[in-house]
Amino acid sequence: MIIKSAKLETVCGITSKLPQNTCPEFAFAGKSNVGKSSMINGMLGRKSLARTSSQPGKTQTINFYNVDRTFYFVDLPGYGYAKASVEVKAKWGKMVERYLKSSKMLEMVFLLIDIRHEPSENDRTMYDWIVYNGYRPVIVATKVDKLKRSQVPKHVKMVREGLGMEKEDVLIPFSAETKQGREKLWELIEGVL
């Protein structure tokens, strides 16, 4: 897909009203430091549209990126960030829940999991919770470039089993560095559009 324009259009904090968008939305969820911003930038062919940081927990808002005025990428706050207080984490959770339940335009949820590690309790909770809200998340197994090619099938199996995925659920190994998986993700998105 050729992206002509992509811009950060709306930033929603804990108390913000969610926008009433009229174009399809594709949401990205994942643990802090899993590579969400890098993935969004890589998908859109931009260097620093979504702010990347070596500090986990940077995204503390829901960020709506308008892409070619035809759809939105929605960057949800990273979860599992240790330095955030329990109170702040609970508010982020409520904010994400409100978005998942109230967005009329949400078409697909991508859940990013670091392929190198077994899914954490937070990952499993998020997966179950997305399913509970009526979506079948597409699992994006990030940082695949950090593994040897021969290790990938074993790690894919570990992630699928760790989340308790159904056979028909989609898992795509992805690398922001090498762009592996980018085409497959665009195929899914274009299939919806």
Secondary structure, 3 states (H helix, E strand, C coil): CCCCCEEEEEEECCCCCCCCCCCCEEEEEEECCCCHHHHHHHHHCCCCCCCCCCCCCCCCCEEEEEECCCEEEEECCCECCCCCCHHHHHHHHHHHHHHHHHCCCEEEEEEEEECCCCCCHHHHHHHHHHHHCCCCCEEEEECHHHCCHHHHHHHHHHHHHHHCCCCCCCEEECCCCCCCCHHHHHHHHHHHC
